[in-house]
Amino acid sequence: MDIINCKWVIFMDKKKLFIIGSIILAFIALLLLYLFKNKDKAKTSEIEATILTLEDSYLTVKDHENIIYTFDIDDIDAEVGSGITIEYRGILDKNKELQDVEIVNYTITPVIKDENNISSDWLDKGIFSDYYVLANNRLKKMSLDEKISQILLVRYPDTNQIEELKNYQFGGYLFFAKDFKDKTISEIQNMTSNLQKVAKIPILTAVDEEGGSVVRVSSNYNLVKEPFKSPRELYNLGGLDKIKEDTIAKSGVLNNLGLNLNLAPVVDVSTDPSDYMYNRSLGENTSITSDYAKTVIKASKGSHVSYTLKHFPGYGNNADTHTSSVTDTRSIDDIKNNDLPPFEAGIEAGAEAVLVSHNIVNSIDSTNPASLSFSVHNLLRNDLGFTGIIITDDIAMSAVSSIDDVVVKAVNAGNDLIITTDYKSSISSIKSAINNGTIGEDTIDRMVFRVLAWKYYKGMMIENQK
């Protein structure tokens, strides 16, 4: 029995050793397999890049090959335009929205701000100021022809739209109902996508989608089931909550079609049904119209569609400037008390653009239409503190089209973006004015600088580089 027991013990010990050995070998094999599969993750790599955006803990950069990456890094003390070297473990994937790598370390190369490089009067700490360095860097690479075209928002031509954009590189195209007529969603998406493909700098794709009597996209039932309602009808149906709901829905439709700028809302105060602007306005008093302006701008944020307050400094009870010259005889106090508050409310809410009317406002400038008036622009910039984009109403409108050198005056008045139909004539007039000294090239540079900063702010420039 003792011999049998001894042999049994020896057998069991060998069995235990075999099992333990097998477990150890399996563990080693799994460890080696894991290390092999993760050898790239264990290796430390570096990327040198430029910071494009900083939002919460998300950092978006562009490397030297113009590839865009987004990382999740907490508490970065840096500014847009700075250089950054990121040390990481893992593999970068340019097709991923957020990189799944381990950040080991990073080093910031601060922006060197040379006051001779960016004019001191350009550094206004405005709404787009985080993107001034990037805008200035891009501006320095542009030819004069490219800069002139960048300040033009051109009415979409009937023919050769892609070729004309390819040749001129406009700042943007403005679309009307005829440009959407009978087209499907995919046809509009292809139209806007094909335009962006030939643009060296992404273009603004703009519409007047006010709702009610002025609709462009929603005039086509293929794109929207029914036309968007007017602000007044929406307000009567459900107050500002209905306005907010409509703005979000409208923005979704426009963004889906590749449209990124809405020349709305109309924030003119009009309570008299006989006024020309009444049907396009909210139809309520100054206080409620101010709340309306604030509601639309706040609801539009994050939608990829910018909205435009119009028609500065307030249309009042004036006639239609599409057909003739119009003179506003109201006192400056009336305008400041009744018409400016909605613009102020919208600006405070983060409005990126304001469109200026062609009315001659006697109490501000009795000689020039508002769109061509230094005084009106100074009121908007200095008194209201607006740092965004000032847009003219269409200079083809009858109120200003017969004025000599209208586009030159629009440039010198302080606008950033000029709506024009006859772009060839506009470009020729601006070039001639630069050559004869009527327009300083630094004036054009200032306009382009702000437009580029806006496009960076909107995320358009980043998308173009992916």
C-alpha positions as CSV (number, residue, x, y, z in Angstrom):
1,M,0.0,0.0,0.0
2,D,2.8,2.4,0.8
3,I,4.4,1.8,-2.6
4,I,1.1,2.4,-4.3
5,N,0.4,5.6,-2.4
6,C,3.9,6.9,-3.1
7,K,3.4,6.3,-6.9
8,W,0.0,8.0,-6.7
9,V,1.5,11.0,-4.9
10,I,4.3,11.3,-7.5
11,F,1.7,11.0,-10.3
12,M,-0.4,13.7,-8.8
13,D,2.6,16.0,-8.4
14,K,3.6,15.6,-12.0
15,K,0.0,16.3,-13.0
16,K,-0.1,19.5,-10.9
17,L,3.2,20.6,-12.3
18,F,2.0,19.9,-15.9
19,I,-1.1,22.0,-15.3
20,I,0.8,24.8,-13.6
21,G,3.4,24.7,-16.4
22,S,0.7,24.8,-19.1
23,I,-1.0,27.8,-17.4
24,I,2.3,29.6,-17.2
25,L,3.1,28.9,-20.8
26,A,-0.4,30.0,-21.9
27,F,-0.1,33.2,-19.9
28,I,3.3,33.9,-21.5
29,A,1.9,33.2,-25.0
30,L,-1.1,35.6,-24.3
31,L,1.3,38.2,-23.0
32,L,3.6,38.0,-26.0
33,L,0.5,38.1,-28.3
34,Y,-0.8,41.2,-26.5
35,L,2.6,42.9,-26.6
36,F,2.9,42.1,-30.3
37,K,-0.5,43.5,-31.1
38,N,0.1,46.6,-29.0
39,K,3.7,47.3,-29.9
40,D,2.6,50.4,-31.8
41,K,0.6,51.6,-28.8
42,A,3.5,51.1,-26.6
43,K,5.8,53.1,-28.9
44,T,5.8,56.9,-28.4
45,S,5.3,59.1,-31.5
46,E,5.1,62.8,-32.1
47,I,3.0,65.1,-34.2
48,E,3.8,68.8,-34.9
49,A,0.8,70.8,-35.8
50,T,-1.0,74.2,-35.7
51,I,-4.0,74.6,-33.3
52,L,-7.2,75.3,-35.2
53,T,-9.8,75.1,-32.5
54,L,-10.0,74.8,-28.7
55,E,-13.4,73.9,-27.4
56,D,-13.9,72.5,-23.9
57,S,-11.3,69.7,-23.7
58,Y,-11.3,69.1,-27.4
59,L,-8.2,70.2,-29.4
60,T,-8.3,70.3,-33.2
61,V,-5.0,70.7,-35.1
62,K,-3.7,70.6,-38.6
63,D,-0.4,68.9,-39.3
64,H,2.2,69.8,-42.0
65,E,0.4,67.6,-44.5
66,N,-2.8,69.5,-43.9
67,I,-4.5,66.6,-42.1
68,I,-6.9,67.5,-39.4
69,Y,-6.9,65.6,-36.0
70,T,-9.0,66.1,-32.9
71,F,-7.7,65.1,-29.4
72,D,-9.3,65.1,-26.0
73,I,-6.8,67.0,-23.8
74,D,-7.9,68.8,-20.6
75,D,-6.8,72.2,-19.5
76,I,-4.6,73.4,-22.4
77,D,-3.3,76.9,-21.9
78,A,-2.9,78.0,-25.6
79,E,-4.5,80.0,-28.3
80,V,-5.7,79.3,-31.8
81,G,-2.9,79.6,-34.3
82,S,-0.2,78.4,-31.9
83,G,2.1,75.6,-32.7
84,I,1.9,72.4,-30.7
85,T,4.0,69.2,-30.5
86,I,2.0,66.3,-29.2
87,E,3.8,63.2,-27.8
88,Y,1.4,60.2,-27.9
89,R,1.1,56.4,-27.8
90,G,-1.1,54.7,-30.3
91,I,-2.0,55.1,-34.0
92,L,-3.5,58.2,-35.5
93,D,-6.5,57.7,-37.8
94,K,-7.4,60.7,-40.1
95,N,-10.8,59.1,-40.7
96,K,-11.8,59.2,-37.1
97,E,-13.5,62.3,-35.7
98,L,-11.8,61.9,-32.3
99,Q,-8.3,60.2,-31.9
100,D,-8.1,57.2,-29.6
101,V,-4.5,57.6,-28.5
102,E,-2.8,58.1,-25.1
103,I,-1.4,61.7,-24.7
104,V,2.0,61.4,-23.1
105,N,3.0,65.1,-23.2
106,Y,2.6,68.2,-25.3
107,T,4.6,71.5,-25.9
108,I,3.1,74.8,-27.0
109,T,4.9,77.2,-29.2
110,P,3.2,80.6,-28.5
111,V,2.0,82.9,-31.2
112,I,4.5,85.7,-31.9
113,K,2.3,88.7,-32.3
114,D,4.1,91.3,-34.4
115,E,2.2,94.6,-34.5
116,N,3.7,95.2,-37.9
117,N,2.3,91.9,-39.1
118,I,-1.3,92.3,-37.8
119,S,-2.3,96.0,-37.6
120,S,-3.1,97.1,-34.1
121,D,-6.5,98.4,-35.2
122,W,-7.5,95.0,-36.5
123,L,-7.0,93.4,-33.0
124,D,-10.5,94.3,-31.7
125,K,-11.0,91.3,-29.4
126,G,-14.2,90.7,-31.5
127,I,-16.4,87.8,-32.1
128,F,-13.9,86.1,-34.5
129,S,-10.7,87.2,-32.7
130,D,-9.6,83.6,-31.9
131,Y,-9.1,83.1,-35.6
132,Y,-7.2,86.4,-36.5
133,V,-3.8,84.7,-36.6
134,L,-5.0,82.0,-39.0
135,A,-6.9,84.5,-41.1
136,N,-3.9,86.8,-41.4
137,N,-1.6,83.9,-42.3
138,R,-4.1,82.9,-45.1
139,L,-4.4,86.5,-46.3
140,K,-0.7,86.9,-46.8
141,K,-0.8,84.0,-49.4
142,M,-3.6,85.6,-51.5
143,S,-3.2,87.6,-54.7
144,L,-4.9,91.0,-55.2
145,D,-7.4,89.4,-57.6
146,E,-8.3,86.7,-55.0
147,K,-8.7,89.3,-52.3
148,I,-11.1,91.4,-54.3
149,S,-13.2,88.4,-55.2
150,Q,-13.3,87.3,-51.6
151,I,-15.3,90.4,-50.5
152,L,-18.1,89.7,-53.1
153,L,-21.3,87.7,-52.4
154,V,-22.4,87.1,-56.0
155,R,-25.9,86.4,-57.2
156,Y,-25.8,82.9,-58.6
157,P,-25.3,83.2,-62.4
158,D,-27.8,81.5,-64.8
159,T,-24.9,79.8,-66.6
160,N,-21.3,78.6,-66.1
161,Q,-21.6,78.8,-62.4
162,I,-18.8,76.4,-61.6
163,E,-16.4,77.9,-64.2
164,E,-17.0,81.4,-63.1
165,L,-16.3,80.4,-59.5
166,K,-13.2,78.5,-60.6
167,N,-12.0,81.6,-62.4
168,Y,-12.8,84.3,-59.9
169,Q,-12.9,82.5,-56.5
170,F,-15.8,84.6,-55.1
171,G,-16.4,84.9,-51.4
172,G,-19.8,83.3,-51.9
173,Y,-22.9,82.8,-54.0
174,L,-26.4,84.1,-53.2
175,F,-29.2,81.8,-54.4
176,F,-32.8,82.7,-55.3
177,A,-36.0,80.7,-55.7
178,K,-35.3,80.1,-59.4
179,D,-32.0,78.3,-58.5
180,F,-34.0,75.7,-56.5
181,K,-37.0,75.4,-58.8
182,D,-38.1,71.7,-59.4
183,K,-34.8,70.4,-58.1
184,T,-34.5,67.5,-55.7
185,I,-32.6,67.4,-52.4
186,S,-29.8,65.4,-53.9
187,E,-29.5,67.8,-56.9
188,I,-29.1,70.8,-54.5
189,Q,-26.6,68.9,-52.4
190,N,-24.6,68.1,-55.5
191,M,-24.8,71.7,-56.7
192,T,-23.4,73.1,-53.5
193,S,-20.9,70.3,-53.1
194,N,-19.5,70.8,-56.6
195,L,-19.1,74.5,-56.0
196,Q,-17.1,73.9,-52.8
197,K,-14.9,71.5,-54.7
198,V,-13.5,74.2,-57.0
199,A,-13.2,76.9,-54.3
200,K,-9.7,77.5,-53.0
201,I,-11.3,79.1,-50.0
202,P,-14.7,77.7,-49.0
203,I,-17.5,79.8,-50.3
204,L,-20.5,81.3,-48.5
205,T,-23.7,79.7,-49.8
206,A,-26.5,82.2,-49.0
207,V,-30.3,82.5,-49.3
208,D,-33.0,84.9,-48.1
209,E,-35.1,82.3,-46.2
210,E,-37.2,84.7,-44.1
211,G,-40.4,82.8,-44.2
212,G,-43.8,84.1,-45.4
213,S,-43.6,86.3,-48.5
214,V,-39.8,85.8,-48.9
215,V,-38.9,82.1,-49.3
216,R,-36.2,80.6,-51.6
217,V,-35.6,77.0,-50.7
218,S,-39.1,76.3,-49.3
219,S,-40.8,77.6,-52.4
220,N,-40.0,74.1,-53.8
221,Y,-42.1,71.4,-52.2
222,N,-39.5,68.8,-53.2
223,L,-37.2,70.4,-50.6
224,V,-39.7,71.3,-47.9
225,K,-43.2,70.1,-47.5
226,E,-44.6,73.6,-47.2
227,P,-43.1,77.1,-47.3
228,F,-41.7,78.4,-44.0
229,K,-44.2,80.6,-42.2
230,S,-43.6,84.3,-41.7
231,P,-42.3,85.5,-38.3
232,R,-45.6,87.2,-37.5
233,E,-47.6,84.0,-38.2
234,L,-45.2,81.9,-36.1
235,Y,-45.4,84.4,-33.2
236,N,-49.2,84.4,-33.3
237,L,-49.2,80.6,-33.3
238,G,-46.8,80.0,-30.4
239,G,-44.8,83.0,-29.4
240,L,-41.0,82.9,-29.2
241,D,-41.0,79.2,-28.5
242,K,-42.5,78.7,-32.0
243,I,-39.9,81.1,-33.4
244,K,-37.1,79.0,-31.8
245,E,-38.6,75.8,-33.1
246,D,-38.8,77.2,-36.6
247,T,-35.2,78.5,-36.6
248,I,-33.9,75.1,-35.6
249,A,-35.9,73.3,-38.3
250,K,-35.0,75.9,-40.9
251,S,-31.3,75.6,-40.1
252,G,-31.5,71.9,-40.4
253,V,-33.0,72.1,-43.9
254,L,-30.4,74.7,-45.1
255,N,-27.4,72.8,-43.6
256,N,-28.6,69.6,-45.2
257,L,-28.6,71.2,-48.6
258,G,-25.1,72.7,-48.2
259,L,-26.3,76.3,-47.5
260,N,-24.4,78.1,-44.7
261,L,-25.8,81.6,-44.6
262,N,-29.3,82.9,-44.1
263,L,-29.9,86.6,-44.8
264,A,-32.5,86.7,-42.1
265,P,-34.1,87.6,-39.6
266,V,-35.8,90.8,-40.5
267,V,-35.6,92.7,-37.2
268,D,-37.1,96.0,-38.5
269,V,-39.8,97.3,-36.1
270,S,-43.1,97.7,-38.0
271,T,-46.5,97.7,-36.4
272,D,-48.5,99.4,-39.2
273,P,-50.0,97.0,-41.8
274,S,-49.5,99.7,-44.4
275,D,-45.7,99.7,-44.1
276,Y,-43.8,98.0,-46.9
277,M,-41.8,95.9,-44.4
278,Y,-44.8,94.9,-42.2
279,N,-45.4,91.5,-43.8
280,R,-41.7,90.6,-43.6
281,S,-41.3,91.7,-40.0
282,L,-42.5,90.3,-36.7
283,G,-45.2,93.1,-36.6
284,E,-44.6,93.7,-32.9
285,N,-43.1,96.6,-30.8
286,T,-39.5,97.3,-30.1
287,S,-39.3,95.2,-27.0
288,I,-40.8,92.1,-28.5
289,T,-38.8,92.5,-31.7
290,S,-35.6,92.6,-29.6
291,D,-36.6,89.3,-27.9
292,Y,-37.3,87.9,-31.4
293,A,-33.8,88.9,-32.6
294,K,-32.2,87.4,-29.6
295,T,-34.2,84.1,-29.9
296,V,-33.3,83.6,-33.6
297,I,-29.6,84.2,-33.1
298,K,-29.3,82.0,-30.0
299,A,-31.3,79.2,-31.7
300,S,-29.1,79.3,-34.8
301,K,-25.8,78.7,-32.9
302,G,-24.3,75.3,-33.5
303,S,-26.4,74.7,-36.6
304,H,-23.6,75.5,-39.2
305,V,-25.9,78.2,-40.6
306,S,-25.2,81.8,-39.8
307,Y,-28.0,84.3,-39.6
308,T,-28.0,88.0,-40.6
309,L,-29.8,90.9,-38.8
310,K,-31.4,93.2,-41.3
311,H,-32.0,96.0,-42.4
312,F,-29.7,98.3,-40.4
313,P,-30.4,100.9,-39.0
314,G,-34.0,99.9,-39.2
315,Y,-36.4,100.1,-42.2
316,G,-39.2,101.9,-40.4
317,N,-42.2,102.9,-42.5
318,N,-40.2,103.5,-45.7
319,A,-40.9,102.4,-49.2
320,D,-39.3,99.6,-51.2
321,T,-35.6,100.3,-52.1
322,H,-35.7,97.6,-54.8
323,T,-37.6,100.0,-57.1
324,S,-36.5,103.5,-56.1
325,S,-34.4,105.7,-53.8
326,V,-36.0,106.1,-50.3
327,T,-35.4,108.8,-47.7
328,D,-36.0,108.2,-44.0
329,T,-37.0,111.5,-42.3
330,R,-37.3,110.2,-38.7
331,S,-35.2,111.8,-35.9
332,I,-32.1,110.1,-34.6
333,D,-33.8,109.7,-31.2
334,D,-36.7,107.8,-32.8
335,I,-34.2,105.5,-34.5
336,K,-32.1,105.0,-31.4
337,N,-35.1,104.3,-29.2
338,N,-37.3,102.3,-31.6
339,D,-35.1,100.7,-34.2
340,L,-31.6,100.0,-32.8
341,P,-32.6,97.8,-29.8
342,P,-33.4,94.7,-31.8
343,F,-30.0,95.0,-33.5
344,E,-28.3,95.5,-30.1
345,A,-30.1,92.4,-28.7
346,G,-29.1,90.3,-31.7
347,I,-25.5,91.4,-31.5
348,E,-25.4,90.7,-27.8
349,A,-26.7,87.2,-28.5
350,G,-23.8,86.6,-30.9
351,A,-25.0,87.8,-34.3
352,E,-22.2,87.2,-36.9
353,A,-23.6,89.4,-39.7
354,V,-25.6,92.6,-40.1
355,L,-27.1,93.7,-43.5
356,V,-27.3,97.4,-44.1
357,S,-30.2,98.9,-46.1
358,H,-30.1,101.4,-49.0
359,N,-32.4,103.9,-47.2
360,I,-31.0,107.5,-46.9
361,V,-31.4,108.2,-43.2
362,N,-31.5,112.0,-43.0
363,S,-30.8,112.2,-39.3
364,I,-27.5,110.2,-39.7
365,D,-26.4,111.0,-43.3
366,S,-28.6,113.0,-45.6
367,T,-26.3,112.5,-48.6
368,N,-25.6,108.8,-48.8
369,P,-27.7,105.6,-48.6
370,A,-27.0,103.8,-45.4
371,S,-25.1,101.1,-47.2
372,L,-22.6,103.7,-48.5
373,S,-22.5,105.9,-45.4
374,F,-19.5,106.2,-43.1
375,S,-21.7,107.5,-40.4
376,V,-24.1,104.6,-40.5
377,H,-21.2,102.1,-40.3
378,N,-19.6,104.0,-37.5
379,L,-22.9,103.9,-35.6
380,L,-22.9,100.1,-36.0
381,R,-19.3,99.5,-35.2
382,N,-18.7,102.1,-32.5
383,D,-22.1,102.8,-30.8
384,L,-23.4,99.2,-31.0
385,G,-19.9,97.6,-30.7
386,F,-20.5,95.2,-33.6
387,T,-17.3,93.3,-34.6
388,G,-18.8,90.9,-37.1
389,I,-19.5,91.1,-40.9
390,I,-21.3,94.1,-42.4
391,I,-23.1,93.2,-45.6
392,T,-24.6,95.6,-48.1
393,D,-28.0,95.0,-49.6
394,D,-27.7,94.1,-53.3
395,I,-26.0,97.0,-55.1
396,A,-28.0,96.1,-58.2
397,M,-31.1,97.5,-56.5
398,S,-32.6,100.6,-58.0
399,A,-32.0,102.7,-54.9
400,V,-28.2,102.6,-55.5
401,S,-27.5,101.0,-58.9
402,S,-27.4,104.4,-60.7
403,I,-24.9,105.9,-58.3
404,D,-21.5,106.5,-59.8
405,D,-18.8,104.1,-58.5
406,V,-21.3,102.4,-56.1
407,V,-19.1,99.4,-55.4
408,V,-16.1,101.7,-54.6
409,K,-18.2,103.7,-52.2
410,A,-19.5,100.5,-50.6
411,V,-15.9,99.4,-50.0
412,N,-14.8,102.7,-48.6
413,A,-17.9,103.0,-46.4
414,G,-16.9,100.2,-44.1
415,N,-18.6,97.1,-45.4
416,D,-17.0,93.7,-45.4
417,L,-19.1,91.8,-47.9
418,I,-20.8,93.3,-51.0
419,I,-23.8,91.7,-52.7
420,T,-23.5,92.1,-56.4
421,T,-25.0,90.7,-59.6
422,D,-22.6,92.3,-62.1
423,Y,-19.4,90.9,-60.5
424,K,-17.2,91.6,-63.5
425,S,-18.0,95.3,-63.4
426,S,-17.6,95.3,-59.6
427,I,-14.1,93.7,-59.8
428,S,-13.0,96.0,-62.6
429,S,-14.2,99.1,-60.6
430,I,-12.4,98.0,-57.4
431,K,-9.2,97.3,-59.3
432,S,-9.3,100.6,-61.0
433,A,-9.9,102.4,-57.7
434,I,-6.9,100.6,-56.1
435,N,-4.7,101.6,-59.1
436,N,-5.7,105.2,-58.9
437,G,-5.6,105.4,-55.1
438,T,-9.3,105.8,-54.5
439,I,-9.2,102.5,-52.5
440,G,-6.2,101.6,-50.4
441,E,-5.2,97.9,-50.7
442,D,-5.0,97.9,-46.9
443,T,-8.8,98.5,-46.9
444,I,-9.3,95.4,-49.0
445,D,-7.0,93.5,-46.8
446,R,-9.0,94.5,-43.7
447,M,-12.3,93.3,-45.3
448,V,-10.8,90.0,-46.4
449,F,-9.1,89.5,-43.0
450,R,-12.5,89.7,-41.3
451,V,-14.3,87.5,-43.9
452,L,-11.6,84.8,-43.5
453,A,-11.7,85.0,-39.7
454,W,-15.5,84.5,-40.0
455,K,-15.0,81.4,-42.2
456,Y,-12.6,80.0,-39.7
457,Y,-15.1,80.7,-36.9
458,K,-17.8,78.9,-38.9
459,G,-15.6,75.9,-39.3
460,M,-15.6,76.2,-43.1
461,M,-11.8,76.4,-43.5
462,I,-11.2,73.3,-41.4
463,E,-13.7,71.2,-43.4
464,N,-12.1,72.3,-46.6
465,Q,-8.7,71.0,-45.5
466,K,-9.9,67.5,-44.5
